Amino acid sequence: MILVTHIDHVVLTVKDISTTIEFYARVLGMHAIEFNASGHQSPRTALTFGNQKINLHEAGNKFKPKAKQPTPGSADLCLITDTDLNQAMTYVQSCNVEIIQGPVERTGATGKLLSFYIRDPDQNLIEIVNEL
């Protein structure tokens, strides 16, 4: 049996890496990094925040291995913030990003959450939460 302890990174398939970087940096305070992946000739791009990483794959790129049907807009991510949720919602709206739902109570991996939802440029669903 394998005992999984945590997630190292997730991968988003996106239409345009630079558009994705701009959104996640401006709206969610993430930072873009480039890294050299073993066995790949060109550098890869990821978004970092805290001790987490989201690798970015551009749709149509021949990167392997990859999901069987990688599609922009198919992800649903839940991101935890220490920023007061009302302040976070006000900030997101000031970035001209529509809040599509919230605030609402949800249940996360370790307990109750207070959440709101937005979409990124590829229409991925992004849930932003405070732990309760």
ZAMARSE-704786 format. One line per 8 residues: number of its first residue (from 1); their letters; for each residue x, y, z of N, C-alpha, C. Coordinates in nm, 4 decimals. Layout:
BEGIN
NUM	a	X:Y:Z:X:Y:Z:X:Y:Z  ...
***
This chain:
BEGIN
1	milvthid	0.0841:-0.1186:0.0000:0.0000:0.0000:0.0000:0.0882:0.1245:0.0000  0.0425:0.2295:-0.0679:0.1106:0.3581:-0.0703:0.0339:0.4537:0.0194  0.1068:0.5308:0.0996:0.0449:0.6324:0.1840:0.0823:0.7698:0.1280  -0.0110:0.8347:0.0601:0.0118:0.9679:0.0028:0.0046:1.0700:0.1153  0.0996:1.1643:0.1190:0.1032:1.2636:0.2264:0.0558:1.4016:0.1849  0.0766:1.4406:0.0600:0.0305:1.5716:0.0139:0.0520:1.5837:-0.1368  -0.0002:1.6908:-0.1941:0.0148:1.7176:-0.3375:0.1356:1.8089:-0.3571  0.2234:1.7743:-0.4488:0.3381:1.8591:-0.4815:0.2980:1.9715:-0.5761
9	hvvltvkd	0.2249:1.9368:-0.6821:0.1809:2.0375:-0.7783:0.0610:1.9838:-0.8553  -0.0092:2.0730:-0.9195:-0.1140:2.0363:-1.0139:-0.0776:2.1013:-1.1464  -0.1426:2.0576:-1.2526:-0.1143:2.1103:-1.3860:-0.2428:2.1700:-1.4436  -0.2308:2.2902:-1.4981:-0.3407:2.3526:-1.5720:-0.3042:2.3552:-1.7192  -0.3941:2.3082:-1.8031:-0.3788:2.3246:-1.9475:-0.4485:2.4545:-1.9831  -0.3763:2.5444:-2.0492:-0.4276:2.6787:-2.0777:-0.4110:2.7114:-2.2254  -0.4906:2.8083:-2.2722:-0.4801:2.8525:-2.4118:-0.3543:2.9349:-2.4336  -0.3227:3.0226:-2.3351:-0.2103:3.1142:-2.3512:-0.1420:3.1336:-2.2161
17	isttiefy	-0.0181:3.0912:-2.2062:0.0533:3.0972:-2.0786:0.0690:3.2404:-2.0292  0.1023:3.3348:-2.1167:0.1231:3.4726:-2.0701:-0.0060:3.5343:-2.0167  -0.1206:3.5055:-2.0784:-0.2500:3.5544:-2.0289:-0.2801:3.4942:-1.8922  -0.2515:3.3667:-1.8761:-0.2733:3.2992:-1.7485:-0.1859:3.3593:-1.6401  -0.0588:3.3793:-1.6698:0.0330:3.4392:-1.5724:-0.0163:3.5765:-1.5306  -0.0555:3.6596:-1.6257:-0.1013:3.7946:-1.5937:-0.2195:3.7902:-1.4988  -0.3175:3.7056:-1.5253:-0.4364:3.6953:-1.4404:-0.4003:3.6493:-1.2996  -0.3292:3.5383:-1.2884:-0.2999:3.4822:-1.1564:-0.2073:3.5727:-1.0749
25	arvlgmha	-0.1187:3.6460:-1.1406:-0.0324:3.7408:-1.0694:-0.1125:3.8628:-1.0236  -0.1906:3.9220:-1.1132:-0.2654:4.0446:-1.0828:-0.3775:4.0207:-0.9840  -0.4529:3.9147:-1.0023:-0.5730:3.8931:-0.9220:-0.5429:3.8138:-0.7953  -0.4535:3.7151:-0.8022:-0.4324:3.6250:-0.6900:-0.2932:3.6311:-0.6288  -0.2092:3.7219:-0.6768:-0.0784:3.7430:-0.6156:0.0221:3.6311:-0.6345  0.0011:3.5465:-0.7337:0.0962:3.4369:-0.7589:0.2155:3.4890:-0.8383  0.3217:3.4104:-0.8392:0.4442:3.4472:-0.9105:0.4770:3.3417:-1.0145  0.5192:3.3857:-1.1311:0.5589:3.2926:-1.2371:0.7066:3.2595:-1.2221
33	iefnasgh	0.7388:3.1335:-1.2454:0.8784:3.0902:-1.2491:0.8980:3.0042:-1.3731  1.0208:3.0005:-1.4194:1.0580:2.9064:-1.5245:1.1497:2.8032:-1.4621  1.1376:2.6811:-1.5068:1.2223:2.5747:-1.4549:1.2539:2.4792:-1.5686  1.3638:2.4097:-1.5545:1.4027:2.3106:-1.6546:1.3635:2.1732:-1.6029  1.2726:2.1106:-1.6739:1.2288:1.9763:-1.6365:1.3206:1.8749:-1.7018  1.3593:1.7754:-1.6277:1.4461:1.6706:-1.6788:1.3853:1.6079:-1.8040  1.4654:1.5958:-1.9071:1.4208:1.5327:-2.0307:1.3507:1.6268:-2.1275  1.3415:1.7556:-2.0945:1.2755:1.8517:-2.1829:1.3760:1.9576:-2.2262
41	qsprtalt	1.3696:1.9942:-2.3544:1.4669:2.0869:-2.4097:1.4376:2.2318:-2.3752  1.3118:2.2696:-2.3676:1.2791:2.4095:-2.3395:1.2316:2.4245:-2.1951  1.2496:2.5447:-2.1375:1.2050:2.5655:-1.9993:1.0537:2.5566:-1.9868  1.0087:2.5182:-1.8701:0.8673:2.5090:-1.8372:0.8295:2.6287:-1.7517  0.6997:2.6550:-1.7400:0.6502:2.7671:-1.6610:0.5553:2.7157:-1.5548  0.5639:2.7776:-1.4367:0.4735:2.7434:-1.3269:0.4346:2.8701:-1.2530  0.3235:2.8620:-1.1819:0.2804:2.9665:-1.0899:0.3100:2.9158:-0.9495  0.3677:3.0020:-0.8651:0.3970:2.9617:-0.7278:0.3251:3.0528:-0.6300
49	fgnqkinl	0.2914:2.9962:-0.5152:0.2316:3.0690:-0.4046:0.2527:2.9840:-0.2806  0.2949:3.0458:-0.1701:0.3272:2.9677:-0.0506:0.4263:2.8595:-0.0877  0.3986:2.7375:-0.0460:0.4853:2.6255:-0.0843:0.4163:2.5364:-0.1879  0.3355:2.5979:-0.2716:0.2593:2.5272:-0.3739:0.3027:2.5704:-0.5140  0.2684:2.4869:-0.6115:0.3045:2.5171:-0.7500:0.1966:2.4650:-0.8439  0.1646:2.5462:-0.9443:0.0755:2.5053:-1.0529:0.1585:2.5105:-1.1804  0.1861:2.3949:-1.2388:0.2573:2.3918:-1.3666:0.1590:2.4271:-1.4772  0.2080:2.4974:-1.5779:0.1237:2.5385:-1.6897:0.1637:2.4640:-1.8160
57	heagnkfk	0.0661:2.4055:-1.8805:0.0851:2.3424:-2.0118:0.0011:2.4215:-2.1101  0.0596:2.4578:-2.2221:-0.0165:2.5266:-2.3253:-0.0882:2.4233:-2.4118  -0.2157:2.4433:-2.4344:-0.2951:2.3502:-2.5157:-0.2294:2.3331:-2.6519  -0.2240:2.2098:-2.6989:-0.1649:2.1811:-2.8285:-0.0148:2.1582:-2.8235  0.0485:2.1902:-2.7109:0.1917:2.1674:-2.6960:0.2154:2.0176:-2.6872  0.3250:1.9741:-2.7380:0.3522:1.8312:-2.7441:0.4171:1.7763:-2.6172  0.4045:1.8470:-2.5056:0.4623:1.8018:-2.3792:0.4069:1.6644:-2.3411  0.4953:1.5744:-2.2985:0.4540:1.4406:-2.2562:0.5318:1.4028:-2.1315
65	pkakqptp	0.4737:1.3220:-2.0435:0.3358:1.2755:-2.0488:0.2401:1.3859:-2.0058  0.1150:1.3673:-2.0369:0.0111:1.4634:-2.0018:-0.1201:1.3890:-1.9831  -0.2203:1.4610:-1.9368:-0.3523:1.4011:-1.9213:-0.3994:1.3482:-2.0566  -0.4882:1.2521:-2.0546:-0.5352:1.1923:-2.1794:-0.6072:1.2935:-2.2675  -0.6884:1.3810:-2.2067:-0.7605:1.4825:-2.2830:-0.7453:1.6192:-2.2161  -0.6246:1.6765:-2.2194:-0.6033:1.8062:-2.1543:-0.6835:1.9154:-2.2253  -0.7622:1.9882:-2.1480:-0.8526:2.0869:-2.2061:-0.8538:2.2133:-2.1219  -0.8279:2.3298:-2.1825:-0.8425:2.4543:-2.1072:-0.9860:2.4676:-2.0554
73	gsadlcli	-0.9980:2.5117:-1.9313:-1.1296:2.5344:-1.8735:-1.1903:2.4152:-1.8036  -1.1147:2.3064:-1.7869:-1.1714:2.1865:-1.7242:-1.1357:2.1731:-1.5761  -1.0611:2.2683:-1.5211:-1.0169:2.2574:-1.3815:-1.1131:2.3277:-1.2860  -1.1099:2.2823:-1.1632:-1.1880:2.3389:-1.0540:-1.0941:2.3408:-0.9341  -1.0429:2.4588:-0.8983:-0.9429:2.4714:-0.7917:-0.9996:2.5444:-0.6717  -0.9587:2.5034:-0.5539:-0.9962:2.5709:-0.4294:-0.8684:2.6273:-0.3689  -0.8632:2.7592:-0.3517:-0.7441:2.8280:-0.3015:-0.7759:2.8936:-0.1677  -0.6958:2.8650:-0.0675:-0.7155:2.9201:0.0672:-0.6401:3.0518:0.0794
81	tdtdlnqa	-0.7059:3.1520:0.1385:-0.6414:3.2799:0.1645:-0.6585:3.3183:0.3104  -0.5592:3.3905:0.3636:-0.5700:3.4482:0.4973:-0.6349:3.5855:0.4910  -0.6465:3.6417:0.3702:-0.7115:3.7717:0.3521:-0.8591:3.7565:0.3870  -0.9134:3.8512:0.4646:-1.0557:3.8507:0.4962:-1.1347:3.8344:0.3668  -1.2326:3.7456:0.3674:-1.3047:3.7127:0.2445:-1.3738:3.8350:0.1830  -1.4322:3.9209:0.2652:-1.4952:4.0421:0.2107:-1.3931:4.1315:0.1432  -1.2746:4.1459:0.2033:-1.1677:4.2239:0.1398:-1.1234:4.1584:0.0098  -1.1111:4.0275:0.0106:-1.0709:3.9549:-0.1104:-1.1736:3.9746:-0.2213
89	mtyvqscn	-1.3015:3.9674:-0.1860:-1.4068:3.9862:-0.2859:-1.4025:4.1285:-0.3427  -1.3834:4.2266:-0.2570:-1.3743:4.3658:-0.3029:-1.2555:4.3833:-0.3968  -1.1419:4.3233:-0.3609:-1.0230:4.3347:-0.4453:-1.0457:4.2697:-0.5811  -1.1001:4.1487:-0.5821:-1.1250:4.0778:-0.7074:-1.2168:4.1604:-0.7979  -1.3206:4.2170:-0.7408:-1.4112:4.3013:-0.8199:-1.3396:4.4244:-0.8736  -1.2449:4.4807:-0.7968:-1.1685:4.5971:-0.8445:-1.0767:4.5604:-0.9610  -1.0508:4.4306:-0.9771:-0.9706:4.3801:-1.0902:-1.0592:4.3484:-1.2105  -1.1858:4.3891:-1.2040:-1.2825:4.3625:-1.3103:-1.3047:4.2136:-1.3346
97	veiiqgpv	-1.3040:4.1373:-1.2256:-1.3322:3.9943:-1.2318:-1.4669:3.9729:-1.1644  -1.5570:3.9049:-1.2348:-1.6915:3.8806:-1.1836:-1.6905:3.7701:-1.0785  -1.7580:3.7967:-0.9684:-1.7818:3.6924:-0.8685:-1.9090:3.6217:-0.9115  -1.8979:3.4912:-0.9374:-2.0139:3.4193:-0.9902:-2.0988:3.3561:-0.8805  -2.0421:3.3430:-0.7591:-2.1208:3.2962:-0.6458:-2.0453:3.3264:-0.5172  -2.1194:3.3534:-0.4122:-2.0584:3.3677:-0.2811:-2.0868:3.5018:-0.2182  -2.0595:3.5095:-0.0901:-1.9968:3.4056:-0.0083:-2.0957:3.2957:0.0311  -2.0436:3.1734:0.0355:-2.1220:3.0566:0.0743:-2.0359:2.9666:0.1626
105	ertgatgk	-2.1005:2.8921:0.2514:-2.0278:2.7962:0.3350:-2.0108:2.6655:0.2592  -1.8925:2.6093:0.2715:-1.8594:2.4815:0.2100:-1.7833:2.3965:0.3113  -1.7561:2.2737:0.2744:-1.6743:2.1864:0.3578:-1.5480:2.1510:0.2803  -1.4332:2.1787:0.3410:-1.3054:2.1489:0.2782:-1.2428:2.0231:0.3361  -1.1162:2.0024:0.3038:-1.0449:1.8819:0.3472:-1.0283:1.8757:0.4988  -1.0176:1.9922:0.5646:-0.9925:1.9927:0.7086:-1.1019:2.0609:0.7893  -1.2101:2.1030:0.7243:-1.3177:2.1654:0.7997:-1.4009:2.2599:0.7156  -1.4731:2.3476:0.7851:-1.5638:2.4399:0.7174:-1.4884:2.5541:0.6507
113	llsfyird	-1.5460:2.5999:0.5378:-1.4890:2.7076:0.4589:-1.5963:2.8122:0.4305  -1.5529:2.9358:0.4107:-1.6381:3.0401:0.3561:-1.5781:3.0748:0.2212  -1.6574:3.0613:0.1138:-1.6047:3.0622:-0.0225:-1.6725:3.1639:-0.1124  -1.5978:3.2064:-0.2164:-1.6592:3.2706:-0.3319:-1.5909:3.2166:-0.4562  -1.6592:3.2316:-0.5704:-1.6143:3.1684:-0.6941:-1.5953:3.2711:-0.8047  -1.4872:3.2515:-0.8816:-1.4585:3.3326:-1.0006:-1.4147:3.2371:-1.1114  -1.3945:3.2908:-1.2293:-1.3380:3.2126:-1.3404:-1.2111:3.2803:-1.3897  -1.1138:3.1987:-1.4294:-0.9909:3.2532:-1.4871:-1.0101:3.2726:-1.6376
121	pdqnliei	-0.9089:3.3200:-1.7102:-0.9264:3.3462:-1.8544:-0.9660:3.2249:-1.9372  -0.9359:3.1028:-1.8896:-0.9751:2.9814:-1.9615:-1.1089:2.9264:-1.9141  -1.1727:2.9972:-1.8224:-1.3016:2.9582:-1.7643:-1.2907:2.8453:-1.6616  -1.1690:2.8203:-1.6106:-1.1554:2.7301:-1.4970:-1.2289:2.7923:-1.3797  -1.2900:2.7099:-1.2959:-1.3592:2.7575:-1.1773:-1.2588:2.7697:-1.0636  -1.2503:2.8895:-1.0053:-1.1584:2.9156:-0.8965:-1.2396:2.9510:-0.7726  -1.2276:2.8694:-0.6692:-1.2933:2.8929:-0.5408:-1.1901:2.9532:-0.4475  -1.2207:3.0681:-0.3911:-1.1303:3.1360:-0.2975:-1.1964:3.1291:-0.1607
129	vnel	-1.1206:3.0835:-0.0593:-1.1831:3.0527:0.0689:-1.1059:3.1037:0.1884  -1.1815:3.1276:0.2947:-1.1279:3.1412:0.4299:-1.1653:3.0151:0.5047  -1.0711:2.9608:0.5802:-1.1039:2.8491:0.6681:-1.1781:2.9046:0.7888  -1.2845:2.8360:0.8309:-1.3625:2.8810:0.9477:-1.3220:2.8012:1.0703
***
